[in-house]
Amino acid sequence: MTVGERLHGAAAELKRRGVPEAQANAEILLARVLGVGRNEVFLRRGRELSPRESAAFSRLIRRRLRRIPMAHILGVQAFLDFELAAGPQALIPRPETEELAAAAMDALRQRREEPLRLWDLGTGTGCLAVALARFFPKASVLATDKSPAALGLARRNARANGVGARVHLRRDDFFAPRRGPRAWADLAVSNPPYIPSGSMPRLMPEVLREPRLALDGGKTGLDALAAVIERAAEALRPAGVAALEFGRGQARRVSALLLRRGFERVRILKDAQGLQRIALAAKSGANPARCRPLRVAR
Ligand SMILES: C[S@@+](CC[C@H](N)C(=O)[O-])C[C@H]1O[C@@H](n2cnc3c(N)ncnc32)[C@H](O)[C@@H]1O
């Protein structure tokens, strides 16, 4: 069978079985098998697939039909301008988290060359920690997570992206009674689990293959956010910035939690879809200009 015929058949099968973005998925998986870019698949549509290529493509399509996420099948996920290894150990980084990273970078842009101390709480793949370490060349980033598997993936990603020496990975629980040093961090960034437990069964099949620890935010969805805000309030220096991602409809309650923990100048930013998804706030003493987001959709 030719590349074009196989592509057509696979895309139709994915679509018939309700897999989202069936055509794009089939193209990307076939490109992987052929070892070419996605655009080149179309250019080769007349060429015959070898039996080995055909079998490899069938294996990938069968995995996608089982609703295994594309990032797990491919083993990689792009984040901003770099790539991360992805897998079932940690949440697949999402586009709105790229916006959180951009907002955090903008908040401290004027201090870019300083030896900043940054904390990524719940690092997962390490996407935020790696992005921040790449953007702030003299910064030291503490990246913590409760999941040892996630920490292993984050370590691999930090090394692969050339920031392994400045991203310090440590196991830590948002809810641990132990308290670390106070007032040491210039930035606390976090995308904690924030989905209300009752909404978990309604998630897409692909999302349900991701770690529950990364998603489930307890009854109201705010358990981890509240704990992270408490930890950030202790860890941040005066003028330090908290940058947090949260779920739909949680903006008002997240703002209230921040104000209650002594944060000022709480700013709620919208994601590319116009939804309120990011909070920026400053510990007292912060210069408001430092909290001005530049690249986030309003
Ligand atoms: C929504 S994921 C975010 C991962 C990554 N920062 C990102 O943005 O893609 C939340 C992360 O918090 C971690 N986590 C969940 N509960 C935790 C807890 N109690 N203490 C520490 N980390 C926790 C999960 O393992 C997961 O890696």
The ligand as a Gaussian input file, in Angstrom:
#p B3LYP/6-31G(d) Opt

LIG

0 1
 C       -0.696000      19.892000      37.232000
 S        0.804000      18.993000      37.483000
 C        1.948000      20.220000      36.886000
 C        3.244000      19.672000      36.412000
 C        4.121000      20.702000      35.709000
 N        4.532000      21.751000      36.626000
 C        3.379000      21.311000      34.546000
 O        2.984000      22.469000      34.642000
 O        3.162000      20.618000      33.541000
 C        0.957000      19.082000      39.253000
 C        2.231000      18.478000      39.820000
 O        2.136000      18.565000      41.248000
 C        2.584000      17.352000      41.823000
 N        1.897000      17.184000      43.102000
 C        0.635000      16.824000      43.315000
 N        0.355000      16.788000      44.630000
 C        1.497000      17.149000      45.254000
 C        1.846000      17.327000      46.623000
 N        0.962000      17.095000      47.594000
 N        3.075000      17.734000      46.921000
 C        3.979000      17.979000      45.933000
 N        3.721000      17.814000      44.620000
 C        2.490000      17.415000      44.284000
 C        2.227000      16.280000      40.819000
 O        3.026000      15.136000      40.977000
 C        2.426000      17.011000      39.499000
 O        3.718000      16.788000      39.000000

